[in-house]
């Protein structure tokens, strides 16, 4: 059954994907952290205790203490300013210290900001705390999808990255429940308890990251081929000498070396590199921007205040309903993302969101006072339906696509730019929305008419996906380069079938099926020479054994056949084909490490 393919391993795939699935699910805790922080401020802004404590003289229409429009906008939006910075610094961190360690640093930075928010008794310290916490969230929001996509098998990659968005929705739901519980409390505990619980999710993530493995693709990028082999074999639950492991690692190494022959791994390369890196970078940036322009964070940041201003009774309960829908609506998309594909899910989702928002805006604008209660019901129902379409499509699929379409050499940098685009628009929307829909003297007071704007952007999103987003379902991260090289138009990408491997391009006539053609490098051996000129890296039998033993496994060295010969060298361009690689000096095959997984 096609839907079941979301989690069921295909029969022709060797090994087990359970380690990758469990690890991917755990790091989705980073999404819980982000979602909880977003949901907390939504409810806290409407708390009487919070308004009384942080008001600087502003009053609401009932004469009660309140924050000014500028203050509430700044408190919400400053987190996005921090996440914008965090997304940009996350790329050099991820490339220098690794995906895992950089996420750990992000969790630590978030904890510092969270402590400042708990201790705050005035707006300035609260703003600084949210800014610092935002930097941590930005680092995590970049590296969690990147980490998930780099260690996941291709058949479940989309589903696994989906869990990041599921984590966000779970965080929003938990925050909504906590806000309802603490809203009736008197004094600072009403808002300090929700702020303090942010630290719990960061602590859980940090503890897990301290023992999780690094991704094989980052280790290849660093030149640590031996450790990459061990990491890949542990993730797939296969012996390090299994042909599936050897071939997958060969393709990752060869693809990375081929990428380096096309240009350096610089930021400038993002816009002028090949194949079509400029197009891929802009696709990611506009996709992330359009995710925000669908208006989702208008609901996530301000739904409680907006529903209250629209005259809806018990706005906290209505926001809880929206968050319940948000959480459970992610699951249908998770089940069909591999069967339907990324493009179809994005197009259907944008169409559904546009229909809901235009209906809300049209009816609430046309309805008179006698239909006010009906208009309020329609507002709640179609907001929930809109959230269903978003949570099943644009919420998670945007992160899936942007974690897939970039080559390894610039993947972290490209994802940081696209993620920063998301947070930049997030900041603009978070800051401007109160001025658009608020009822203050400095607001436009357009109310539900704002849904006309979000609906129009959803229509733009449909056209953009059709023209620019390539279908990456069931295509390995390494094969996506070939797809961009061979397929000129995104709407033709659904028919793409890989025809060659980068290992063949680099090795020319070398027999790729020989598992002994891959040479190991000892851990920490450093990157290959600049320009990808390192070829495959040679190691001694002792270093291969040391690599496996360092991962805590028993090792048996398998001696090579006495008559076997293998050609393993750095390739030089041939005179017939600039992409063809010829071998130089022959090298004898090395014994491969046998990793015992019997623990």
Secondary structure by P-SEA (a helix, b strand, c coil): ccccccccccccccccaaaaaaaaaaaaaaaaaaaaaaaaaaaaaacaaaaaacccccccccccccccaaaaaaaaaaaaaaaaaaaaaaaaaaaaccaaaaaaaaaaaaaaaaaaaaacccaaaaaaaaaaaaaaaaaaaacaaaaaaaacccccaaaaaaaaaaaaaaaaaaaaaaaaaacccccccccaaaaaaaaaaaaaaaaaaacccccaaaaaaacaaaaaaaaaaaaaccccccaaaaaaaaaaaaaaaaaaaacccccccccccccaaaaaaaaaaaaaaaaaacaaaaaaccaaaaaaaacccaaaaaaaaaaaaaaaaaaaaaaccccccaaaaaaaaaaaaaaaaaaaaaaaaaccccaaaaaaaaaaaaaaaaaaaaaaccccaaaaaaacccccccaaaaaaaaaaaaaaaaaaaaaacccccccccccccccccaaaaaaaaaaaaaaaaaccccccccccccaaaaaaaccccccccccccccccaaaaaaccccccccccbbbbccccccccccccccbbbbcaaaaaaaaaaabbbbbbbbccccbbbbbcccccccccccbbbbcccccccbbbbbbccc
